[in-house]
Amino acid sequence: MKRKLRMGMIGGGSNAFIGAIHRLATNMDGLIELSCGAFSSNPDTSRESGRALLLPENRIYASYEDMIVNERSLPENERMDFVSIVTPNFAHIDPALTALNNGFHVVIEKPMTFTLDEAKQLQQKVKDTGLLLALTHTYAGYPMVKQARSMVQDGTIGKVRKIYVEYPQGWLSTLSEKEGNAQAAWRTDPKRSGKSGAMGDIGTHAAHLAEYVSGLKITELCADLNIVVPGRALDDDGAVLLRFDNGATGVLMATQIAAGEENALKLRVYGEKGSIEWQQMEPNTLLVKWLDQPTQVYRAGQGYLSSFAKFNTRTPGGHPEGYIEAFANIYRCFAHTLNARLEGTTPTPEMLDYPGVEEGVRGMAFIENVVASSNSSQKWTSFKI
């Protein structure tokens, strides 16, 4: 790359957890610099946040509308190249459409929008403008998830028959949204989070991981959502039976009331000849289990891994690469793809391997279908988009 890409951030101000994670991720490879931001709907908070990040006063904006209009008016060699939207779900669609309408590429938090209709609207806008959109489904960025996907695609474990994906957390085991926890407050609020709680927040990660690694698409499901903690407005626990487009079946569990659990995302994919197993809390390890051979242990940073795993690895074997590195890999692939476009070159398949608007639409469709299925007396429902 001839220069760093210039990023504008919408949301992610003082005390916002995910905004800081995004900024750390963008700094990791030296490909992106934070050039401007509208960090809060409160102008004072936005100003204070921008100053804390040492941005020039004239690149700290009171609103995302001001930021996009003003950045658009700057010379091409000064204005931002793309925006990163790290606001709660309900505040995704308007800044994303405004950015695209003004010629700016977009990186956006998941779930992509507040509703499926909004997701389709955004999908159409991306198609019409021809601009790039990256969706931060973080777990797709782990090197050993890339390795698992490559092995399944190569037919190493044979035709996929069964998929288990579980995502237990325990942080909402009490009514913490009423106890001053800001993250819990908006994630459990239907007006800000949408029609699903745990399944919308982490169930979408599990569903994306199952489809991404297996290369399959969910075609039918049977869901059961629960509100376990009294007084909560959205589901905090749920399970879904799945059917995929090759005839495979699966089970997905997502809960935030599993007391004592941290972030125990786990995926198992079973094929005709063997299976793969990956856990987020031991991310450098991929287990490959065989029908008639001993289990193999694949490790990150090794020469025998796929080009996709290697492209997303920064350190030698034995050095843990975790959550922020996985986040950074999404940005890294996006940055290389955007840079290729700016320079008129062709990005490699490894560069193009990041979640985008199609995955965003499927994520919102997953939420809609799971909620509809849970409310239905019908055992199986078709996965509708």
C-alpha positions in Angstrom: 0.0 0.0 0.0 1.2 3.5 -0.8 -0.6 5.2 2.1 -2.8 4.4 5.1 -6.5 4.3 4.5 -8.4 7.1 6.3 -11.2 6.0 8.5 -14.1 8.0 10.0 -15.9 6.4 13.0 -19.6 6.8 13.9 -20.2 5.9 17.5 -17.6 4.4 19.8 -17.1 7.3 22.1 -16.1 7.5 25.7 -16.9 4.3 27.7 -18.1 2.5 24.5 -16.7 -1.0 24.6 -16.8 -2.0 21.0 -15.5 1.3 19.6 -12.2 0.9 21.4 -11.9 -2.7 20.1 -12.4 -1.5 16.5 -9.7 1.2 16.9 -7.2 -1.3 18.4 -7.9 -3.6 15.5 -7.4 -1.0 12.8 -4.1 0.0 14.4 -2.6 -3.5 14.3 -1.3 -3.7 10.8 -0.6 0.0 10.1 -2.9 0.0 7.1 -5.6 2.3 8.5 -5.6 5.6 10.5 -8.5 7.2 12.3 -8.9 10.6 10.6 -12.2 11.8 11.9 -15.3 10.9 13.9 -18.8 11.5 15.2 -18.4 9.5 18.3 -21.8 10.1 20.0 -25.3 11.6 19.4 -24.3 13.9 22.2 -22.1 16.6 20.7 -20.2 17.2 23.9 -19.4 13.5 24.3 -18.3 13.3 20.7 -16.0 16.3 21.1 -14.5 15.0 24.4 -14.0 11.6 22.8 -12.3 13.0 19.7 -10.0 15.1 21.8 -9.0 12.1 23.9 -8.1 10.4 20.6 -5.9 13.4 19.7 -7.9 14.3 16.6 -7.8 17.8 15.1 -10.8 19.9 16.3 -12.0 20.4 12.7 -12.2 16.6 12.2 -14.4 16.0 15.3 -18.1 16.2 14.4 -21.3 16.8 16.3 -23.2 14.3 14.1 -22.6 11.7 11.5 -24.5 13.9 9.0 -22.1 16.8 9.6 -19.1 14.4 9.3 -20.2 12.8 6.0 -21.1 16.1 4.3 -18.0 17.9 5.5 -15.7 15.0 4.6 -17.2 14.8 1.2 -16.3 18.5 0.6 -12.6 18.0 1.4 -10.0 17.4 -1.3 -9.7 13.7 -2.3 -6.3 13.4 -0.7 -7.6 14.5 2.7 -11.1 13.1 3.1 -11.8 9.8 4.7 -11.9 6.7 2.6 -14.5 4.8 4.6 -16.7 4.9 7.7 -16.8 2.4 10.5 -20.3 2.3 12.2 -20.1 1.0 15.8 -23.5 2.2 17.1 -26.2 0.0 18.6 -28.4 -1.9 16.0 -31.1 0.7 15.7 -28.7 3.4 14.6 -27.0 1.5 11.7 -29.1 2.0 8.6 -29.3 5.8 8.3 -25.5 6.4 8.7 -24.7 3.5 6.4 -27.1 4.7 3.6 -25.8 8.3 4.0 -22.2 7.2 3.7 -22.9 5.1 0.6 -24.9 7.9 -1.0 -21.9 10.2 -0.6 -19.4 7.7 -2.0 -17.9 6.3 1.1 -17.3 2.6 1.7 -18.6 1.1 5.0 -17.5 -1.2 7.8 -20.4 -2.0 10.1 -21.1 -3.9 13.3 -23.4 -6.9 13.4 -26.3 -7.5 13.3 -26.1 -5.3 10.2 -29.4 -3.5 10.7 -32.4 -3.4 13.0 -34.8 -5.3 10.7 -34.6 -7.6 7.7 -36.3 -5.0 5.5 -33.5 -2.5 6.4 -30.9 -5.2 5.5 -32.4 -5.7 2.1 -32.5 -1.9 1.6 -28.8 -1.7 2.5 -28.0 -4.6 0.2 -29.6 -2.9 -2.7 -27.8 0.3 -2.0 -24.4 -1.5 -2.0 -25.3 -3.1 -5.3 -26.4 0.3 -6.8 -23.3 2.2 -5.7 -20.8 -0.6 -6.2 -19.1 0.3 -3.0 -17.6 -2.1 -0.4 -19.3 -3.1 2.9 -17.6 -5.2 5.5 -19.5 -6.8 8.4 -17.5 -7.5 11.6 -18.5 -11.1 12.2 -15.3 -11.4 14.3 -15.0 -15.1 14.7 -14.6 -15.6 10.9 -11.3 -13.8 11.3 -9.5 -16.4 13.4 -6.7 -18.2 11.6 -7.9 -21.7 12.7 -11.5 -20.9 11.6 -10.1 -20.1 8.2 -8.2 -23.4 8.3 -11.4 -25.3 9.3 -13.3 -23.7 6.3 -10.5 -24.7 3.9 -10.4 -28.3 5.1 -14.2 -28.6 4.8 -14.1 -27.0 1.3 -11.3 -29.4 0.2 -13.4 -32.4 1.2 -10.9 -33.4 3.9 -13.6 -34.7 6.2 -16.0 -35.7 3.4 -19.6 -34.6 2.9 -20.9 -32.7 5.9 -23.6 -34.6 7.9 -24.0 -32.8 11.2 -23.2 -29.4 12.7 -23.2 -28.4 16.4 -22.6 -24.8 17.4 -23.0 -23.5 20.9 -22.5 -20.1 22.4 -23.0 -20.0 26.1 -22.4 -16.8 28.1 -23.3 -16.0 31.7 -23.1 -12.2 31.9 -26.9 -11.7 31.8 -27.7 -14.2 34.6 -29.1 -11.4 36.7 -31.2 -8.4 35.7 -28.1 -6.3 35.1 -29.8 -4.0 32.7 -31.5 -2.5 35.7 -28.3 -2.4 37.7 -26.4 0.3 35.7 -24.8 -2.0 33.1 -24.9 0.1 29.9 -24.1 -2.8 27.6 -26.9 -4.9 29.1 -29.3 -1.9 29.0 -29.3 -1.5 25.2 -28.8 -5.1 24.2 -32.0 -6.1 26.2 -34.1 -3.2 24.9 -36.4 -4.0 22.0 -36.3 -0.4 20.9 -32.5 -0.4 20.5 -31.6 -4.1 19.9 -34.5 -5.4 17.9 -36.9 -8.3 18.2 -34.4 -10.7 19.7 -31.9 -10.6 22.6 -29.4 -13.4 23.0 -30.3 -15.0 19.6 -29.8 -11.7 17.9 -26.7 -10.8 19.7 -24.7 -14.0 19.8 -27.0 -16.5 18.0 -26.2 -14.7 14.8 -22.5 -15.2 15.4 -23.1 -18.9 15.9 -25.3 -19.2 12.7 -22.7 -17.3 10.6 -19.9 -19.5 11.9 -21.8 -22.7 11.0 -22.5 -21.5 7.5 -19.1 -20.0 7.0 -17.0 -23.0 8.0 -19.4 -25.6 6.4 -20.0 -23.6 3.2 -23.7 -24.6 3.6 -26.9 -22.6 3.9 -29.6 -23.0 6.5 -32.9 -23.9 4.7 -35.2 -24.9 7.6 -35.3 -24.4 11.4 -37.2 -25.2 14.5 -36.6 -22.7 17.3 -37.3 -22.3 21.0 -36.6 -18.9 22.7 -36.9 -18.2 26.4 -36.8 -15.3 28.8 -35.3 -16.9 31.9 -34.6 -13.9 34.1 -37.9 -12.4 35.3 -38.5 -8.8 34.1 -36.4 -9.1 31.0 -38.0 -7.9 27.7 -36.1 -10.0 25.2 -34.9 -13.6 25.0 -31.8 -14.5 27.0 -31.7 -18.2 26.1 -32.6 -20.3 23.1 -32.0 -23.4 21.0 -32.5 -24.0 17.3 -32.7 -27.2 15.2 -31.3 -26.7 11.7 -31.4 -28.2 8.3 -28.9 -27.3 5.6 -29.0 -27.2 1.8 -27.0 -30.5 1.4 -29.3 -32.5 3.7 -27.1 -32.1 6.8 -28.8 -31.3 10.1 -27.6 -29.2 13.0 -28.1 -27.9 16.5 -27.5 -24.3 17.6 -27.6 -23.1 21.2 -27.2 -19.5 22.3 -27.7 -18.4 25.9 -26.5 -15.5 28.1 -27.8 -16.9 31.4 -25.3 -19.8 31.7 -23.9 -18.8 35.0 -20.1 -19.1 35.2 -19.6 -19.1 31.4 -17.5 -16.4 29.8 -17.5 -16.6 25.9 -17.5 -20.3 25.2 -18.3 -20.4 21.5 -17.7 -23.9 20.1 -18.2 -25.4 16.7 -18.2 -29.0 15.6 -18.6 -30.1 12.0 -19.0 -33.9 11.3 -18.4 -35.3 7.8 -18.4 -38.8 6.4 -14.7 -39.4 7.0 -14.0 -37.2 10.1 -14.8 -34.0 11.9 -13.3 -30.7 13.0 -13.7 -29.0 16.3 -12.8 -25.4 17.3 -13.3 -23.4 20.5 -13.1 -19.6 20.7 -11.4 -19.7 24.1 -8.6 -21.9 22.7 -8.5 -20.2 19.3 -5.0 -21.4 18.2 -6.1 -25.1 18.2 -8.2 -27.0 15.7 -9.0 -30.7 16.4 -9.4 -33.0 13.4 -11.0 -36.3 14.5 -11.0 -39.3 12.2 -13.2 -42.3 11.8 -10.3 -44.8 11.8 -7.2 -42.8 12.9 -6.0 -41.0 16.0 -7.1 -37.3 16.5 -4.9 -34.7 14.9 -4.1 -31.3 16.6 -3.6 -28.5 14.1 -2.0 -25.3 15.5 -1.9 -21.7 14.3 1.4 -20.4 12.9 2.5 -23.7 11.3 3.7 -24.2 7.7 1.2 -27.0 7.0 -1.8 -24.6 7.2 -3.8 -23.2 4.3 -3.0 -19.9 2.5 -6.1 -18.4 4.1 -5.0 -19.3 7.6 -1.4 -18.1 7.0 -2.7 -14.8 5.5 -4.5 -14.1 8.8 -1.6 -15.1 11.1 0.9 -12.5 12.4 3.1 -14.4 14.9 5.1 -17.7 15.0 3.5 -20.8 16.4 2.8 -20.8 20.1 2.0 -17.1 20.3 -1.7 -16.8 21.0 -3.7 -14.8 18.4 -7.1 -13.8 19.9 -10.1 -11.6 19.7 -8.5 -8.3 18.7 -6.3 -10.1 16.1 -9.4 -11.7 14.6 -11.1 -8.3 14.5 -8.0 -6.9 12.9 -8.1 -9.6 10.2 -11.5 -8.4 9.1 -10.2 -4.9 8.7 -7.0 -6.1 7.1 -8.7 -8.1 4.4 -11.1 -5.1 3.8 -8.2 -2.7 3.7 -6.3 -4.7 1.1 -9.4 -5.1 -1.0 -10.2 -1.4 -0.9 -6.6 -0.5 -1.6 -6.6 -2.9 -4.6 -9.7 -1.0 -5.9 -8.0 2.4 -5.4 -4.9 1.2 -7.2 -6.7 -0.6 -10.0 -5.3 -4.0 -9.1 -7.1 -7.4 -8.4 -7.4 -8.5 -4.8 -6.4 -12.1 -4.0 -9.0 -14.6 -2.8 -7.5 -14.3 0.7 -8.0 -10.6 0.7 -11.7 -11.0 -0.4 -12.4 -13.5 2.4 -14.3 -11.2 4.8 -18.0 -11.1 5.7 -20.1 -8.6 3.7 -23.6 -7.4 3.0 -24.9 -10.9 1.9 -23.9 -12.3 5.3 -25.6 -9.3 6.9 -28.9 -10.1 5.2 -28.7 -13.7 6.2 -28.0 -12.7 9.8 -31.1 -10.5 9.9 -33.1 -13.3 8.2 -31.9 -15.7 10.9 -33.3 -13.5 13.6 -36.6 -13.0 11.9 -37.0 -16.7 11.2 -36.0 -17.8 14.6 -38.4 -15.5 16.3 -41.2 -16.5 13.9 -40.5 -20.2 14.5 -40.4 -19.8 18.3 -43.8 -18.1 18.1 -45.3 -20.8 15.9 -46.9 -24.1 16.7 -45.4 -25.6 13.5 -42.4 -27.8 14.1 -40.3 -26.9 11.1 -40.4 -23.6 9.2 -38.6 -22.6 6.0 -35.7 -20.2 6.2 -37.1 -17.2 4.4 -35.3 -14.1 3.2 
